[in-house]
Amino acid sequence: MKVSELDFETKHVIEQLHNLGFKDTDGLSYEELVSKLAMARAVEVDITSSENKCF
């Protein structure tokens, strides 16, 4: 992956984290950022909804 592509993807993940209220992104690797984003999105799943019975 090119450096510019990684920078773009990293910035996108950081933006998504900031939109979810996670502001502590300094010094984290791309993999760590993606992991934090996955955890933040998982916490937002409404498990009481009939569409999310698998959770």
Secondary structure, DSSP 8 states (H G I E B T S, - for coil): --HHHHHHHHHHHHHHHHHTT----TT--HHHHHHHHHHHHHHT--TTSGGGTT-
